[in-house]
Amino acid sequence: MKEEKKSGKQSHVVREIVETLVLTILMFVIINLAVQNYDVDGPSMEPSLHNKERIMVDKVSYHLHDPARGDVIVFIAPPDPELNYVKRIIGVPGDVITIQGTVVKVNNTVLQESYVSPSYQGNPYLPIVNKVVPKDSFFVMGDDRKNSSDSRLWGFVPRTNIVGRAALVYWPLNDGNSGFLPDVSGVFAHVPVKAANINNVSSSSPLKDSTFGMDEVIFFAMPGLFLVCSRYRKKR
């Protein structure tokens, strides 16, 4: 009788270990499908992102809504598909972009860009006048306007090229901008939703009202919810 109890206890321990290993592997797979880590290479997003910083990219939220103006995104670079770029979305499908010198207009509205530092302001490229962002494409720029290869040079980013939204800086710590990237929706608050008539243009999602919004909740909650649900099923 004692041997049976001992054997049953050992089987229970083995089962616990196996279930824990399987759960750990599943969580690892899910987390890697939902988020991805990147190293910032170069100064093109100064002062928002620094060279050699490590950022975490949310690959889930754009399956729930469209990319929005002001989002910082990681994408496959149109001029070189072997590279990934990180830039900020300035124009969404249907927007009309005009850039003359350092003045940026979206749908005839001048942007007061709080994320562009005067020391990084500039424009080495030719003027852009009334360029319409096509369907399923985005106009992006680096925050370091003097040192960024972006849509001013090589054109639009196709939606299919977007890897995800840069959500937070996690390394190094205490470098002046660690944590979630600031919400800059106020910069685009007065920009009309659409200015051009394009058939079947996908509309951008509503602008976020706070720095910690639904995207961030989903970003962190999904692995935890999976773990809780798994443990709940196990107890039943």
BASE-106749 format. One record per residue: x, y, z of N, C-alpha, C in turn; residue in one letter. Coordinates in steps of 0.2 Angstrom, whole numbers, plus 5000, padded with zeros to 4 digits. Layout:
<recs>
XYZXYZXYZA...
</recs>
This chain:
<recs>
500449945000500050005000500450065000M501050065004501450125005501850134998K502050074995502350074988501950104983E501250094983500750124978500750194979E500750214986500650284987501250324985K501850294986502450324984502550324977K502350274973502350274966501850324963S501250334966500850384964501050454965G501450464970501750524972502250544967K502650494965503150504960502950524953Q502350484952502050504945501750574945S501450594951501250664951501750714950H502350704953502950744953503150754946V503250694942503450694935502950724931V502350714932501750744928501850824929R501950844935502050914937502650944933E503150914933503750934930503650944922I503350884919503250884912502750944910V502150954914501751004913502051074913E502451084918502851144919503251164913T503651114911504051124905503651134899L503151104897502751114892502451184892V502151204898501951274899502451324897L503051314900503551364899503751364891T503751314888503951314881503351354877I502751334879502151364875502151444877L502351464883502351534884502951564880M503551534880504051564876503851574869F503551524866503351534859502851584858V502351594863501851644862502151714863I502551724868502951784869503351804863I503651754860504051774854503651784848N503051764848502551784842502251854843L502251874850501951934852502351994852A503051984854503452034855504152014852V504552064850505252044847505752104850Q506352084851506852134853507252154847N507452224847507852254842508352294845Y508952304842509452354844509452404839D509352464842509352534838510052544835V510152544829510752554825510752624822D511152674825511152734822510752794825G510852854823510552914827509952934824P509652904819509052924815508452944819S508352914826507752934830507952974836M508553004836508753044842508253104842E508053134848508253104854507753054857P507253034853506852984856507152914857S507552894853507952824854508652844852L509052814856509752824856510152764852H510652774849511052724846511252664851N511152604849511352544853510852534859K510252564859509752554864509452484862E509052454867508752394865507952414866R507552394861506852414861506452344861I505852344863505352294863504852314858M504652274853504252284848503552244849V503052274849502352244850502152224843D502052154841501852134835501152114835K500752124840500052104841499552164839V499652224841499152274841498952294834S499352284829499152304822498752254819Y498652194822498152144820497452164823H497452214827496852234830496552304828L497052344826496952404823497452434818H497352484814497852504810498352554813D498952554810499452594813499252674812P499452714817499252774818499752824817A499552894816500052944815500452954822R501052964822501452964828501752904831G501452844829501752784831502452774829D502952744833503652724831503552654829V503752644823503752574820504352544818I504452474818504952444815504752404809V505152414803504852384797505452364793F505252324788505752304783505952364778I506552384778506752444774506552434766A506152474763506052474756506652474752P507152524754507752524750508252464750P508152424756508552364757508252314761D507852264758507452214762507852174767P508552184767508852144772508952184778E508752244778508852284784508152294787L508152314794507552334797507652414799N507152454798507252524800506752534806Y506852584810506452614815506252684814V505652704812505452774811504752794814K504552854813503952874816503452884810R502852864811502352874806502052944806I502152974800501953044799501253054795I501153004790500553004786500352934785G499652934786499252864785498952874778V498652814776498352814769497852864768P497852904763497452964761497653024763G498153034767498453094769498853124764D498853194764499253234759499853264763V500453254760501053274764501353324760I501553384764501953434761502553454766T503153444763503753464767504153514763I504253574766504653624763505153654769Q505753634768506253654773506153604779G506053634785505853604791505153604793T504753634788504053634790503653574787V503353534791502953474789502253484790V501853474784501153484784500853414782K500253404786499853344784499153364783V498953354778498253384776498153454777N498653494775498753564775498753594782N498953544787499053564794499753564796T500053614798500753624800500753584807V501253534807501353494813501853534818L501653534824502153564830502453504833Q502953474830503253414832503653414839E503353404844503753404851504253354851S504253294847504753244847505353264843Y505353314840505953344836506353394840V506953384842507353424845507653474840S507653544842507953594838508653574836P509053544840509753524838509753464833S509253434832509153384827508753404821Y508553464821508053484815508453494809Q508153484803508453494797508153454791G508353464785508053434780508553434774N508953374773509453374767509153354760P508453344760508153324754507753374751Y507553364744507153404740506453414743L506053474742505453484745504953434742P504453414746503853374744503253414744I502853414739502253454739501653414737V501153414742500553384741500553304738N501053274742501053204740500553154744K500153124740499653084743499853014745V499752994752499952924754499452874751V499752824747499252774744498952734749P498552694746498152644750498652594753K498552574759499052524763499752544763D499852604763500552634764500652684769S501252704771501352754776501952794775F501852854777502452904776502752904783F503452894783503852894789504452934789V504652964795505253004796505552984802M506252994802506552994808506553054812G506553054819506553114823507153154822D507753124820508353164819508253184811D508053234810507853254803508453274799R509053284802509653294798509953224796K509853174799510253114798509753054798N509253054794508753004793508652984786S508752924784508552894778507852874779S507352914776506652894777506252914771D505552924771505052924766505252994762S505553034764505753094760506253074755R506653024756507152994751506852944746L506552884750506452824746505652814745W505252854748504552844747504152814753G503652774752503152754757503352684759F503152664765503252604768502552564767V502552504763501952464763501752434769P501152424770500852394777501152324778R501252294773501552224773502252224776T502652274775503352284778503352294785N502852314788502852334796502852274800I503452274804503552214809503052224815V503052294818502652304824502852374826G502552384832502552454835503052454841R503552494840504052504846503752524852A503752484857503352494863503752524869A504352494870504652524876505452514875L505852554878506552544879506652514885V507052454885507152414891507952414893Y508352444888509052444890509452494886W509952524889510152524896509652564900P509652554906509252594911509452664913L509052704915509252774917509652814911N509452804905509752844900509352894897D508852914902508452974900507752964896G507752904893507152884890506952814890N507152774896506952704897506152704898S505852644897505152634898504752644892G504152654892503652664887503852724883F503752724876503852774872503252824873L503452894874502852944875502352944870P501752954872501152964868501253034865D501153034858501253104855500653114850V500053084852499453094848499253174848S499453214853499253284853499553314847G500053294844500353334839499953324833V499553274832499153254826498353264828F498253294834497553304836497053344831A497353394828497053434824497053424816H497453364815497453344808496853314805V496553334800495953294797496053224796P495553184797495753104796495953094789V495553124784495753114777495753174773K496153184768496053244764495953224757A496153164755496153144748495653084747A495353084741494853024740495252964737N495352914741495652854738495152794739I495052754734494552704735494752654740N494352634745494552584750495152594754N495252654755495852674760495652654767V496152614770495952594777496052654781S495552664786495652724790496052714796S496452764799496852754804496452744811S496652714816496352704822496252764826S495752774830495752834835496352844838P496552904839497152924843497152904850L497652884853497652864860497652924865K497252914870497252974875497752974880D498052914882498552914887499152874885S499752884889500352854888500252774889T499952754894499752684895499052664893F499052644887498352634884498252554883G497752544879497552474878498052424875M498452454870498952424867499452394872D499652434877500152414882499852364887E499152374888498852324892498852254889V498652254883498752184879499452164879I499952204878500652194877500852154883F500652174889500952144895500452084898F499852094896499352044899499251974896A499451974890499351914886499651854889M500351854890500651794893500451774900P500251834904499951814911499351784910G498851804906498251774905498251704903L498751694898498851624896499051574902F499451604906499751564912499151554917L498751604918498151594923497651544921V497551554914497051504911497251434912C497951424910498251364910498151334917S498351374922498351344929497651334932R497151374929496451364931496151304928Y496351284922496151224919496451164923R497051174925497351114929497051104935K496851154939496551144945495851114945K495451124939494851094938494951024937R
</recs>
